[in-house]
Amino acid sequence: MTNLIKPVLKEKLQLSQLDLFSHGDPCLRQKLVELMIENILELQYALRASIEQCNQVIFQKTSHKVNTTLGIIDSPELMDFVEDLKNCSIDSDMVANFNQLCETIIKTLNEEMR
């Protein structure tokens, strides 16, 4: 298990995969970024639902569903965190740290749309 205490981005997100998926089309890039933000928000929601319903499968299914977004973001911290959350008991500190990491990523993605 990775260190879940401080899930910070060690480097600015490298979104080079986003250029590959959008084929250089700014409109498509914008749509992809919007979808990626929706996917990260959905992942956060799934984590809350997993805890409320005591059903870790909810988070596991959603993380599988948004796997492409996770790959495009290409953040080892996020990928490690998602894997840890899929495979262990979840506590409130983990949720807070995960939400902090997601908010940082969403902020970075929003900056990409400007």
C-alpha positions as CSV (number, residue, x, y, z in Angstrom):
1,M,0.0,0.0,0.0
2,T,1.3,3.5,-0.8
3,N,1.5,6.3,1.6
4,L,-2.1,7.7,1.8
5,I,-1.2,10.5,4.3
6,K,-0.2,13.3,1.8
7,P,-1.5,12.7,-1.7
8,V,0.0,15.6,-3.5
9,L,1.0,16.0,-7.1
10,K,4.8,15.8,-7.2
11,E,4.8,17.5,-10.5
12,K,2.4,19.5,-12.6
13,L,0.2,17.1,-14.5
14,Q,1.6,16.2,-17.9
15,L,-1.4,16.0,-20.2
16,S,0.5,15.0,-23.3
17,Q,-1.9,12.1,-23.7
18,L,-4.7,14.6,-24.1
19,D,-3.1,16.0,-27.3
20,L,-3.0,12.4,-28.7
21,F,-6.6,11.8,-28.0
22,S,-7.8,15.2,-29.3
23,H,-5.7,15.0,-32.5
24,G,-4.8,18.7,-32.0
25,D,-8.5,19.8,-32.3
26,P,-9.1,22.5,-29.7
27,C,-12.9,21.8,-29.6
28,L,-12.3,18.1,-29.0
29,R,-9.7,18.8,-26.4
30,Q,-12.2,21.0,-24.5
31,K,-14.8,18.3,-24.6
32,L,-12.3,15.7,-23.4
33,V,-11.3,17.9,-20.5
34,E,-14.9,18.4,-19.6
35,L,-15.5,14.7,-19.6
36,M,-12.4,14.0,-17.6
37,I,-13.6,16.5,-14.9
38,E,-17.0,14.7,-14.9
39,N,-15.3,11.4,-14.5
40,I,-13.2,12.6,-11.5
41,L,-16.3,14.0,-9.9
42,E,-18.0,10.7,-10.5
43,L,-15.1,8.9,-8.9
44,Q,-15.4,11.1,-5.8
45,Y,-19.2,10.4,-5.6
46,A,-18.6,6.7,-6.0
47,L,-16.2,6.8,-3.0
48,R,-18.8,8.5,-0.9
49,A,-21.5,6.0,-2.0
50,S,-19.2,3.1,-1.3
51,I,-18.7,4.3,2.3
52,E,-22.4,5.2,2.9
53,Q,-23.6,1.8,1.5
54,C,-20.7,-0.2,2.9
55,N,-20.1,-1.5,-0.6
56,Q,-16.6,-1.2,-2.0
57,V,-17.8,-2.6,-5.3
58,I,-19.3,0.7,-6.2
59,F,-16.0,2.4,-6.1
60,Q,-14.3,-0.5,-7.9
61,K,-16.8,-0.4,-10.8
62,T,-16.6,3.3,-11.2
63,S,-12.8,3.3,-11.1
64,H,-12.8,0.7,-13.9
65,K,-15.3,2.8,-15.8
66,V,-13.1,5.9,-15.7
67,N,-9.9,4.1,-16.4
68,T,-9.3,5.9,-19.7
69,T,-9.5,9.2,-17.8
70,L,-7.0,8.0,-15.3
71,G,-4.7,6.9,-18.0
72,I,-4.9,10.3,-19.8
73,I,-4.2,12.2,-16.6
74,D,-1.2,9.9,-16.1
75,S,-0.7,10.8,-12.4
76,P,1.1,8.0,-10.5
77,E,-0.2,9.5,-7.3
78,L,-3.8,9.3,-8.4
79,M,-3.4,5.8,-9.9
80,D,-1.8,4.5,-6.7
81,F,-4.5,6.1,-4.6
82,V,-7.3,4.6,-6.6
83,E,-5.7,1.2,-6.4
84,D,-5.3,1.5,-2.6
85,L,-8.9,2.6,-2.2
86,K,-10.1,-0.3,-4.3
87,N,-8.2,-2.8,-2.2
88,C,-8.4,-1.8,1.4
89,S,-10.6,-0.5,4.2
90,I,-11.4,3.2,3.7
91,D,-11.2,5.7,6.5
92,S,-12.1,9.4,6.7
93,D,-8.5,10.5,6.3
94,M,-8.1,8.6,3.1
95,V,-11.4,10.2,1.8
96,A,-10.2,13.7,2.7
97,N,-6.8,13.1,1.1
98,F,-8.4,11.6,-2.0
99,N,-10.8,14.5,-2.4
100,Q,-7.9,17.0,-2.0
101,L,-6.0,15.2,-4.7
102,C,-9.1,15.1,-7.0
103,E,-9.7,18.9,-6.4
104,T,-6.1,19.6,-7.4
105,I,-6.5,17.6,-10.6
106,I,-9.8,19.2,-11.4
107,K,-8.2,22.7,-10.9
108,T,-5.4,21.7,-13.3
109,L,-7.9,20.5,-15.9
110,N,-10.0,23.6,-15.6
111,E,-6.8,25.6,-16.3
112,E,-6.4,23.6,-19.5
113,M,-9.8,24.9,-20.7
114,R,-8.7,28.5,-20.5
